[in-house]
Amino acid sequence: MGKSFFVGFLVICLLLMPQVALGLNTPEVRAKGGETTLMFVGDKGLQLSTEYGVTSEVGLCVTIRKDATKIGAKYEFDSNLALLLGAINQAPFVGANIFMPLDEYMGFIGDLSLSLASNRLTAQMELGVVLDLVDNLDLRGGLLAETDQNGKSFSFQIGLGVNY
């Protein structure tokens, strides 16, 4: 009960901050530009992610963590929805990146990836908050939920993102 209360209280506090957008990565792809994030993910350690837009609709993305490597491509349908395809630890995955704006400074973002490893379905979902510090630098925090053959896990994430 105490853990659920703390998580709910933290989410409500983050929603009340100005110039906040929920999510760790937006579906938007920038041609010849992108973003790089360095996150501390609970007991999983550091996570480095980078995304680069090849065109205004197609981008490449890589995420490296001590227990997982995710390499893929992102196709932007519009600024609110992107399709992800690639591999997580050499197993194919398909995913989606969704953005729902609430107002000029705030919106909900979600990232869901489904993978098939050793004939077992695994899922990874990220939700979080991005707080702009300056034009190209932001503070990020959120929740990472994963299910696999070993069970399910929830980890908090916090880190910095740089847009270029």
C-alpha positions in Angstrom: 0.0 0.0 0.0 2.8 2.4 0.9 4.7 1.8 -2.3 1.5 2.4 -4.4 0.8 5.6 -2.5 4.3 6.9 -3.1 4.3 6.2 -6.8 0.9 7.8 -7.2 2.0 10.9 -5.2 5.1 11.2 -7.3 3.2 11.0 -10.6 0.7 13.7 -9.4 3.5 16.0 -8.4 5.3 15.6 -11.7 2.0 16.3 -13.6 1.6 19.6 -11.8 5.0 21.0 -12.9 4.9 23.5 -15.8 6.4 22.6 -19.2 6.3 18.8 -18.6 5.6 16.1 -21.1 5.0 12.5 -20.0 7.3 10.0 -21.7 10.9 9.2 -22.4 11.0 9.3 -26.2 8.5 11.1 -28.5 7.3 9.5 -31.7 8.6 12.5 -33.7 11.6 11.9 -36.0 14.0 14.8 -36.8 15.8 14.6 -40.2 19.6 14.6 -39.6 19.0 15.1 -35.9 17.9 13.2 -32.9 18.3 12.7 -29.2 20.6 10.9 -26.8 19.7 10.0 -23.2 21.6 8.7 -20.3 19.4 7.1 -17.7 19.9 5.4 -14.3 17.4 2.5 -14.3 16.8 1.1 -10.8 18.8 -2.0 -10.1 19.6 -2.5 -13.8 22.2 0.3 -13.8 22.9 2.8 -16.5 21.1 2.9 -19.9 22.4 4.8 -22.9 19.9 5.5 -25.7 20.3 7.3 -29.0 18.0 8.1 -31.9 19.0 9.6 -35.2 16.6 10.7 -38.0 17.7 9.5 -41.5 14.7 11.3 -43.1 11.8 13.2 -41.6 9.9 9.9 -41.2 12.5 7.2 -40.6 14.9 7.0 -37.8 17.4 4.6 -36.2 17.5 3.9 -32.5 19.9 2.0 -30.2 19.5 1.3 -26.4 22.3 -0.3 -24.4 22.0 -1.5 -20.8 23.9 -4.2 -19.0 21.1 -6.8 -19.4 19.7 -5.7 -22.7 20.5 -4.3 -26.1 17.8 -2.9 -28.4 18.5 -1.9 -32.0 15.8 -0.8 -34.3 14.1 1.6 -36.8 11.3 4.0 -36.2 8.7 5.1 -38.7 6.7 8.2 -37.8 3.1 8.1 -39.0 2.5 11.5 -37.6 3.9 13.5 -34.7 1.6 11.4 -32.3 2.4 7.9 -33.5 5.4 5.9 -34.5 6.0 2.2 -35.3 9.2 0.5 -34.0 10.8 -2.6 -35.6 14.1 -4.3 -34.7 15.8 -6.7 -32.2 16.1 -6.9 -28.5 19.0 -9.2 -27.5 18.9 -10.8 -31.0 15.1 -11.5 -30.7 12.8 -9.6 -33.1 10.5 -7.0 -31.7 7.6 -4.7 -32.8 6.6 -1.6 -30.9 4.7 1.6 -30.8 5.5 5.1 -29.6 2.4 7.3 -28.8 2.0 10.9 -27.8 -1.3 12.5 -26.6 -0.9 16.3 -26.0 -2.8 17.8 -23.0 -1.9 21.4 -23.6 1.0 23.5 -25.0 3.5 22.2 -22.4 2.2 18.9 -21.3 1.3 15.5 -22.9 1.2 11.8 -22.3 3.7 9.5 -24.1 4.0 5.7 -24.0 6.4 3.2 -25.5 5.4 -0.5 -25.8 7.6 -3.2 -27.3 6.6 -6.8 -27.8 9.3 -9.4 -28.5 9.4 -13.2 -29.2 12.5 -14.8 -27.5 12.8 -18.6 -27.3 9.2 -19.0 -28.3 8.0 -16.8 -25.4 6.4 -13.4 -25.7 8.1 -10.6 -23.7 6.8 -7.1 -23.2 8.5 -3.8 -22.3 6.6 -0.6 -21.5 8.1 2.8 -20.6 6.2 5.8 -19.2 7.8 8.9 -17.8 8.3 12.6 -17.6 10.5 15.0 -19.5 11.2 18.4 -18.0 13.0 20.9 -20.2 16.0 22.5 -18.4 17.2 24.5 -21.4 16.6 24.4 -25.2 18.5 21.2 -25.9 18.8 19.6 -22.4 16.1 18.0 -20.3 15.7 16.0 -17.1 13.8 12.7 -17.5 12.2 10.3 -15.1 9.7 7.5 -15.3 8.8 3.9 -14.9 10.0 0.8 -16.9 7.9 -2.3 -16.8 9.1 -5.6 -18.3 7.8 -9.1 -18.5 9.7 -12.1 -19.7 10.2 -15.8 -18.9 11.7 -14.9 -15.5 8.7 -12.9 -14.4 7.8 -9.2 -14.3 9.8 -6.3 -13.0 9.2 -2.6 -12.4 12.1 -0.1 -12.3 12.2 3.7 -11.8 14.3 5.7 -14.3 16.0 9.1 -14.0 18.5 10.8 -16.3 19.3 13.5 -18.8 18.4 13.9 -22.5 20.2 16.0 -25.2 18.4 16.9 -28.4 20.4 17.8 -31.5 
